[in-house]
């Protein structure tokens, strides 16, 4: 950081006693109260001086680690021609999250939410031969996404800073090496930022490609959930798999049952006196190619992302569509007798179940999937805590997490669409093999607040704290106190310590409250009483342990503590 010191009397440091009314996440509350950010509009935040210092420190760590793996920094435009996005097909598939506009010439433009298209456009014009590869390019730049429901402070916004990097290789083996280098780089970044994190298998989603992993910071404020096992298995619930036990199945043999005015799984199972696991939950969805019936066991839930991987974009069928396709209303539909595409969870293969009869007020018992109806048996259900790990059979846990980074093996998804090719050693033209890798600096900051705060405020790791030491001057108008504080301030600067000196003429209790709220790793207090007794007081913010040191030993003690905290 360029500025190693700051006096609070010159600092824009607007702290608040009360939580903002709309805030739910701890990081949102504390980052506003500590004077780090202010909200301009939904999903739009201003980073005030102390918040911007934190961001700059995180960005410096990211840049340091990216440079260490040979990545080269550049910057690409936020404003982009829509035509490039049309060539990859994402202009239409991304939907309303993309900001779209026209320039004064009437040309369709977009505001970049990511830069795969633009970086591939560049590669298609600059890379010619295998001799030009491999390449890793990155930027740290603004992205814009029209979030439908911005919330949780800086965790889910419409404008944000992102580090996005892209690898270009000749083959899958070389891509694997770059993918592994980014894995190691990301782990070092998050360790240096003081975060607890997980690397989990994830759904490539709109990015495309074959393989993806996410880096997740465990936190109750997280919007994602991951399945975890003690054996090391970890996956986002979007694609996590598990094993479940079968119930005791009855004898097969179709028989219609009257179930008047009971529609839900719970209502029907209670009415019939059976466990929900003996029922099939049928969900009719509509795709561009027609209706599809998705089925899971009655005690399970459909995982939409898994279904989307299999059938593509879809939506729930409307009541009139359900009636037209099945002949019944929702709550009484099932697979028997239907002539449409059907997708069933693997847990249904080999059992005997009760399902809707496609007749209002009726169900059918004794249904055997694969015999009484034909379906594609695949994993489409949502994993739940306590189910068995597919790798070691131990119970899985499910934990809420904040996504702080992601990595994707894109393959040739973008290079083929945009003509990014190279000539191999034999002179043959081949598509470039690509990878894409993202990190959100603001999400790192918010995750650190979520994981490390306490009832008094933020507890920053040394590496990303706005300042390393908070120097509280209790009586700034007292000549002896002021002289001792100025001397210590100068000594800390000479020793390379980043220090915020609170020289405001306010109540000491307010100074201490602000110091704990802001959360610098160490606080040193200079006051008339302690000086008369020959000591200064140092407090470690994490755990709030205190020690007394002689004034001429304070800097050495602070340096030792900073090393310990690192």
C-alpha positions in Angstrom: 0.0 0.0 0.0 1.3 3.5 -0.8 -0.2 5.2 2.3 1.1 3.4 5.4 -0.4 5.8 7.8 -3.5 7.9 8.3 -4.8 10.2 11.0 -8.5 9.8 11.9 -9.0 13.6 12.0 -8.2 13.6 8.2 -10.0 10.3 7.4 -13.5 9.9 6.0 -14.5 7.4 8.7 -18.4 7.5 9.1 -19.2 4.7 11.6 -22.7 3.9 12.7 -24.0 2.5 16.0 -27.1 0.7 14.5 -27.4 -1.9 11.8 -28.9 -0.7 8.5 -32.5 -1.6 8.4 -32.4 -3.6 5.2 -29.3 -5.6 6.1 -29.5 -9.3 6.9 -26.0 -10.7 6.3 -23.4 -10.0 9.0 -20.9 -8.7 6.4 -23.5 -6.2 5.1 -24.3 -4.9 8.5 -20.6 -4.5 9.6 -19.2 -3.2 6.4 -21.8 -0.4 6.5 -21.5 0.3 10.2 -17.6 0.4 10.0 -17.7 3.0 7.2 -16.4 0.7 4.5 -19.2 1.0 2.0 -22.4 2.9 1.2 -25.3 1.8 -1.0 -26.1 4.0 -4.0 -29.0 1.9 -5.3 -30.0 -1.8 -5.3 -26.9 -3.8 -6.0 -24.7 -0.7 -6.4 -22.1 0.2 -3.7 -19.6 3.0 -3.2 -16.3 1.8 -1.5 -15.3 4.4 1.0 -11.6 5.0 1.8 -11.2 2.1 4.4 -13.2 -0.3 2.3 -11.2 0.6 -0.8 -8.0 -0.1 1.1 -9.2 -3.6 1.9 -10.1 -4.2 -1.8 -6.7 -2.9 -2.9 -4.9 -5.3 -0.6 -6.9 -8.3 -1.9 -6.3 -7.2 -5.5 -2.6 -6.9 -4.7 -2.5 -10.5 -3.4 -4.4 -11.7 -6.5 -2.1 -9.9 -8.9 1.0 -11.2 -7.1 -0.2 -14.8 -7.3 -1.4 -14.5 -10.9 2.0 -13.1 -12.0 3.7 -15.9 -10.2 2.2 -18.5 -12.6 3.2 -16.5 -15.6 -0.2 -14.8 -16.3 0.0 -11.5 -18.2 -2.3 -8.7 -17.2 -4.3 -6.6 -19.7 -7.6 -4.8 -19.7 -10.6 -5.2 -22.0 -13.6 -3.0 -22.6 -16.7 -3.2 -20.5 -18.8 -2.0 -23.5 -18.9 -4.8 -26.1 -20.5 -5.4 -29.5 -23.4 -7.7 -29.2 -22.5 -9.5 -32.4 -19.6 -11.3 -30.8 -22.0 -12.7 -28.2 -24.4 -13.8 -30.9 -21.6 -15.8 -32.5 -21.3 -17.9 -29.4 -25.0 -18.1 -28.8 -24.9 -16.5 -25.4 -26.6 -13.3 -26.4 -29.9 -15.1 -26.5 -29.3 -17.8 -23.8 -28.1 -15.6 -21.0 -31.4 -13.7 -20.8 -32.2 -10.7 -18.7 -29.1 -10.7 -16.5 -27.2 -9.1 -19.4 -27.3 -5.3 -19.7 -28.1 -4.5 -23.4 -28.2 -1.1 -25.2 -27.7 0.5 -28.6 -25.1 3.0 -29.5 -25.9 6.2 -31.4 -25.5 4.3 -34.7 -28.2 1.8 -33.7 -25.7 -1.0 -33.2 -26.6 -3.6 -30.5 -24.1 -3.4 -27.6 -23.8 -5.2 -24.2 -22.1 -4.4 -20.9 -19.7 -7.2 -20.1 -20.7 -9.6 -17.3 -17.7 -11.8 -18.3 -15.1 -11.7 -21.1 -14.9 -15.2 -22.7 -16.1 -13.8 -26.0 -13.8 -10.8 -26.1 -10.7 -12.6 -25.1 -11.4 -15.3 -27.7 -12.0 -12.7 -30.3 -8.5 -11.3 -29.5 -6.9 -14.8 -29.6 -8.5 -15.5 -32.9 -6.6 -12.5 -34.4 -3.3 -12.8 -32.6 -2.5 -16.5 -32.1 -1.4 -18.3 -35.3 0.9 -21.2 -34.4 1.6 -23.7 -31.7 4.7 -21.6 -31.1 2.5 -18.9 -29.7 1.1 -21.2 -27.1 0.5 -21.6 -24.2 -0.8 -18.2 -23.1 -2.5 -17.0 -19.9 -4.0 -13.6 -19.9 -5.9 -11.9 -17.1 -7.5 -8.6 -16.0 -8.9 -7.1 -12.8 -11.9 -5.1 -14.0 -15.5 -4.0 -13.5 -18.3 -6.4 -14.5 -22.0 -5.7 -14.7 -24.9 -8.1 -14.2 -28.5 -7.2 -13.9 -29.3 -9.3 -10.8 -33.0 -9.8 -10.3 -32.6 -9.7 -6.5 -29.5 -7.9 -5.4 -29.0 -8.6 -1.7 -26.5 -9.4 1.2 -24.5 -6.2 0.7 -21.5 -6.7 -1.6 -22.1 -10.4 -1.9 -24.7 -10.1 -4.7 -24.5 -6.9 -6.7 -25.1 -5.6 -10.1 -21.7 -4.0 -10.5 -18.5 -5.7 -9.1 -14.8 -6.0 -9.6 -13.6 -9.4 -10.8 -10.3 -11.0 -11.7 -10.9 -13.1 -14.8 -8.1 -15.0 -16.4 -8.0 -17.2 -19.5 -5.6 -19.9 -20.6 -4.9 -20.9 -24.3 -3.4 -24.3 -25.0 -2.7 -26.8 -27.8 -4.2 -29.8 -26.2 -6.1 -31.2 -23.1 -2.9 -32.2 -21.3 -1.6 -28.6 -21.5 -5.0 -27.3 -20.3 -4.9 -29.7 -17.4 -1.5 -28.1 -16.4 -2.9 -24.6 -16.5 -6.0 -25.7 -14.6 -3.8 -27.2 -11.9 -1.7 -24.0 -11.8 -4.8 -21.9 -11.2 -6.0 -24.3 -8.5 -2.7 -23.9 -6.6 -2.7 -20.1 -7.2 -6.3 -19.8 -5.9 -5.5 -21.8 -2.8 -2.5 -19.5 -2.0 -4.7 -16.4 -2.6 -7.4 -17.5 -0.2 -4.9 -18.7 2.4 -3.1 -15.4 2.3 -6.4 -13.6 2.7 -7.0 -15.6 5.9 -10.1 -17.5 4.7 -11.4 -20.9 5.5 -12.4 -22.4 2.1 -13.3 -25.5 0.1 -12.8 -26.5 -3.5 -15.8 -28.3 -4.8 -17.0 -29.8 -8.1 -19.5 -27.5 -9.7 -21.9 -27.0 -12.6 -20.3 -25.2 -15.6 -23.7 -23.5 -16.2 -23.7 -20.7 -18.8 -19.9 -20.9 -19.1 -20.1 -24.3 -20.9 -17.2 -26.8 -21.0 -16.8 -30.2 -19.4 -15.3 -29.6 -16.0 -15.6 -26.9 -13.3 -14.7 -26.3 -9.7 -15.8 -23.6 -7.3 -13.9 -22.2 -4.3 -16.3 -21.7 -1.4 -16.0 -20.0 1.9 -18.3 -21.6 4.6 -20.8 -19.1 5.9 -24.5 -19.0 7.0 -24.8 -16.0 4.6 -23.9 -18.1 1.6 -26.5 -18.6 -1.1 -24.9 -21.9 -2.3 -24.9 -25.2 -0.6 -22.3 -28.0 -0.8 -22.3 -31.6 0.1 -19.2 -32.7 2.1 -17.8 -35.9 3.4 -15.0 -36.7 5.8 -13.3 -38.7 2.9 -12.7 -35.4 1.0 -15.7 -35.6 -1.4 -17.1 -32.1 -1.9 -19.6 -30.9 -4.5 -22.0 -28.1 -5.1 -25.6 -29.3 -4.6 -26.1 -28.4 -8.3 -24.4 -31.7 -9.2 -23.7 -33.5 -5.9 -24.6 -37.2 -5.8 -25.4 -39.5 -2.9 -26.6 -43.0 -2.2 -29.9 -43.6 -0.4 -31.5 -46.8 1.1 -34.6 -48.3 -0.5 -37.8 -48.6 1.5 -39.6 -52.0 1.8 -41.4 -52.3 -1.4 -44.9 -53.9 -1.7 -45.8 -56.5 -4.4 -46.2 -55.2 -7.9 -49.5 -55.2 -9.8 -51.4 -52.1 -11.0 -54.5 -51.1 -9.0 -56.3 -47.8 -9.1 -57.0 -46.1 -5.8 -59.5 -43.4 -5.1 -57.8 -40.4 -3.5 -60.4 -37.7 -3.4 -59.2 -34.1 -2.6 -55.6 -35.2 -1.7 -52.9 -33.9 -4.0 -49.6 -33.4 -2.3 -47.1 -36.2 -1.4 -47.8 -35.6 2.3 -51.5 -35.6 1.9 -51.6 -38.8 -0.2 -49.1 -40.7 1.9 -51.1 -39.8 5.0 -54.4 -40.7 3.4 -53.1 -44.1 2.3 -51.0 -44.7 5.4 -47.7 -45.2 3.6 -44.3 -43.6 3.8 -43.6 -40.9 1.1 -40.6 -42.9 -0.2 -43.1 -45.4 -1.7 -44.5 -42.6 -4.0 -43.3 -41.1 -7.2 -43.3 -37.3 -7.4 -44.1 -36.3 -11.0 -43.3 -32.8 -12.3 -44.3 -31.8 -15.8 -42.1 -29.3 -17.5 -42.1 -27.7 -21.0 -39.1 -27.5 -23.4 -38.7 -26.3 -26.9 -39.1 -29.9 -28.0 -42.3 -30.5 -26.1 -43.3 -31.7 -22.6 -41.1 -33.8 -20.3 -42.1 -35.6 -17.2 -39.5 -35.5 -14.5 -39.8 -37.9 -11.6 -38.2 -38.3 -8.2 -39.0 -40.4 -5.1 -41.8 -38.9 -2.9 -39.4 -38.2 -0.1 -36.9 -36.4 -2.4 -36.7 -33.1 -4.2 -35.8 -32.4 -7.9 -32.5 -30.6 -8.5 -33.3 -28.2 -11.3 -29.7 -27.8 -12.5 -29.3 -31.6 -13.1 -32.5 -31.7 -15.1 -31.4 -28.7 -17.1 -28.2 -30.5 -18.1 -30.2 -33.3 -19.5 -33.2 -31.6 -21.2 -31.9 -28.0 -21.7 -34.0 -24.9 -20.9 -37.4 -25.6 -19.5 -40.2 -24.2 -17.4 -43.0 -25.6 -15.2 -46.1 -26.6 -17.2 -49.1 -24.3 -16.7 -52.3 -25.8 -15.3 -54.0 -25.9 -18.7 -50.9 -27.6 -20.2 -50.9 -30.2 -17.5 -54.5 -31.0 -18.2 -53.9 -31.2 -22.0 -50.9 -33.5 -21.7 -52.1 -35.8 -18.9 -55.9 -35.4 -18.7 -55.7 -34.5 -15.0 -54.9 -31.6 -12.8 -51.6 -31.3 -10.9 -51.5 -33.7 -7.9 -52.9 -36.6 -9.9 -50.5 -37.0 -12.8 -48.1 -39.9 -13.3 -46.1 -41.7 -15.9 -48.3 -44.7 -16.7 -50.0 -44.4 -20.1 -48.2 -41.2 -21.1 -46.5 -41.0 -24.5 -43.9 -38.2 -23.8 -40.3 -38.0 -22.8 -39.8 -39.1 -19.2 -36.8 -38.7 -17.0 -36.6 -40.6 -13.6 -34.2 -40.4 -10.8 -32.0 -43.5 -10.4 -33.6 -44.2 -7.0 -36.8 -45.2 -8.8 -35.2 -47.9 -10.9 -36.2 -51.3 -9.6 -38.8 -50.3 -7.0 -42.6 -50.6 -6.7 -44.4 -47.3 -6.2 -47.7 -45.4 -6.1 -48.1 -42.6 -8.6 -50.8 -40.3 -10.0 -53.3 -42.1 -12.3 -53.7 -39.2 -14.7 -57.3 -39.1 -13.5 -58.6 -36.5 -11.0 -59.0 -37.9 -7.5 -57.1 -41.1 -8.3 -53.7 -42.7 -7.9 -52.2 -46.1 -9.0 -50.4 -48.5 -6.8 -48.0 -51.3 -7.8 -46.2 -49.3 -10.5 -42.8 -50.8 -11.5 -40.6 -48.2 -13.3 -39.0 -49.8 -16.5 -42.0 -52.2 -16.8 -45.1 -50.1 -16.5 -43.4 -47.1 -18.1 -40.2 -46.4 -19.8 -37.9 -43.5 -18.7 -34.3 -42.3 -18.7 -32.9 -43.2 -15.3 -30.4 -40.6 -14.2 -29.4 -38.6 -11.1 -31.8 -35.6 -10.9 -32.5 -35.4 -7.2 -31.2 -33.0 -4.6 -28.7 -34.4 -2.1 -29.7 -34.1 1.6 -27.6 -34.2 4.8 -27.3 -37.7 6.2 -27.4 -39.5 2.8 -24.4 -41.7 2.0 -21.3 -40.6 0.2 -20.9 -42.2 -3.2 -17.2 -42.7 -2.6 -17.0 -44.1 1.0 -20.6 -44.6 2.1 -20.2 -42.3 5.1 -22.9 -39.8 6.0 -22.8 -36.5 4.0 -23.1 -33.1 5.6 -24.6 -30.1 3.7 -23.2 -26.6 4.4 -24.0 -23.1 3.2 -21.1 -21.3 1.5 -20.1 -18.1 -0.3 -18.7 -18.6 -3.8 -15.4 -16.7 -3.9 -13.8 -18.1 -7.0 -14.4 -20.5 -9.9 -12.4 -22.3 -12.6 -13.7 -23.9 -15.8 -12.2 -26.1 -18.5 -13.9 -24.5 -21.5 -12.3 -26.8 -24.1 -13.2 -25.5 -27.6 -16.6 -24.1 -26.7 -15.6 -20.5 -27.6 -12.6 -21.1 -29.9 -14.7 -23.0 -32.4 -17.5 -20.5 -32.3 -15.2 -17.5 -32.9 -12.6 -19.1 -35.1 -9.7 -19.1 -32.7 -7.3 -21.7 -34.2 -3.6 -22.4 -34.5 -1.4 -24.4 -36.8 0.1 -27.5 -35.1 3.6 -28.9 -35.8 2.3 -30.6 -38.9 0.7 -27.5 -40.3 -2.9 -28.6 -39.5 -5.4 -26.1 -38.2 -6.9 -26.9 -34.8 -9.1 -25.0 -32.4 -7.4 -23.5 -29.3 -8.1 -25.3 -26.0 -9.3 -22.8 -23.4 -9.8 -22.4 -19.7 -11.5 -19.6 -17.7 -10.9 -18.6 -14.1 -12.6 -16.0 -11.9 -12.2 -14.5 -8.4 -14.3 -11.8 -6.7 -12.3 -9.5 -4.5 -15.4 -8.0 -2.8 -16.7 -11.5 -2.0 -13.3 -12.3 -0.4 -13.7 -9.2 1.8 -17.3 -10.1 2.7 -16.4 -13.7 3.4 -13.6 -12.7 5.7 -16.1 -10.5 7.7 -18.6 -13.3 7.8 -16.1 -15.9 9.1 -14.0 -13.8 11.4 -16.3 -11.2 13.0 -17.6 -11.2 16.6 -20.2 -9.4 18.6 -18.1 -6.2 18.7 -17.4 -6.0 14.9 -14.9 -7.1 12.3 -11.8 -9.1 13.0 -9.5 -8.6 9.9 -6.6 -10.9 9.0 -3.4 -8.9 8.9 -3.0 -9.4 5.2 -6.2 -7.6 4.2 -6.9 -5.3 7.2 -7.3 -1.6 6.3 -4.4 -0.9 8.7 -2.3 -3.3 10.8 -2.4 -1.2 14.0 -5.1 1.1 15.4 -3.3 3.7 17.6 -5.9 5.1 20.0 -4.8 8.5 21.6 -7.0 9.0 24.6 -6.2 12.6 25.5 -4.9 14.2 22.3 -4.8 17.7 24.0 -2.5 16.4 26.7 1.0 17.5 25.7 2.7 14.4 27.3 0.2 12.0 25.7 0.4 13.8 22.3 4.2 13.7 22.3 4.3 10.0 23.2 1.7 9.1 20.5 3.6 11.1 17.8 6.8 9.5 18.8 5.3 6.0 18.6 3.5 6.9 15.3 6.8 7.9 13.7 8.6 4.8 15.0 5.9 2.5 13.6 6.1 4.2 10.2 9.9 3.8 10.2 9.4 0.1 11.0 7.0 -0.3 8.1 3.9 -0.8 10.1 0.6 0.4 8.7 -1.1 2.5 11.3 -4.3 4.4 11.8 -3.9 7.0 14.5 -7.1 8.0 16.1 -6.4 11.5 17.2 -10.0 12.6 17.3 -11.2 14.7 20.2 -14.0 12.4 21.3 -14.8 10.1 24.2 -12.3 7.3 24.7 -15.2 4.8 24.8 -16.3 5.8 21.3 -12.7 5.4 20.1 -12.5 1.9 21.5 -15.9 1.0 20.1 -14.9 2.2 16.6 -11.6 0.4 16.9 -13.4 -2.9 17.6 -15.9 -2.3 14.9 -13.3 -1.6 12.3 -11.3 -4.6 13.4 -7.6 -3.8 12.7 -5.5 -6.7 14.0 -3.8 -4.7 16.8 -4.7 -1.7 18.9 -2.2 0.2 21.0 -3.5 2.7 23.5 -1.7 5.8 24.6 -3.3 7.5 27.7 -2.2 9.7 30.6 -2.8 7.1 33.3 -0.8 4.3 31.6 2.1 6.7 30.7 2.4 7.7 34.4 2.6 4.1 35.3 5.3 3.6 32.5 3.5 1.4 30.0 1.4 1.3 26.8 -1.5 -1.2 26.4 -1.6 -3.4 23.3 -4.8 -5.4 22.5 -5.0 -8.2 19.9 -8.4 -7.8 18.2 -8.9 -11.5 17.7 -9.8 -12.8 21.2 -9.1 -9.3 22.6 -6.1 -10.4 24.6 -4.2 -7.6 26.2 -0.6 -7.0 27.2 1.3 -4.1 28.7 4.7 -3.0 27.3 7.2 -0.2 28.0 6.9 2.7 25.4 10.4 2.0 24.0 9.5 -1.7 23.6 6.2 -1.1 21.8 7.3 -1.3 18.2 9.2 -4.6 18.7 6.2 -6.0 20.5 3.9 -5.0 17.7 6.2 -6.5 15.0 6.4 -9.7 16.9 2.6 -9.9 17.3 2.0 -9.1 13.6 4.4 -12.0 12.7 2.4 -14.3 15.0 -0.9 -13.2 13.5 0.3 -13.8 10.0 
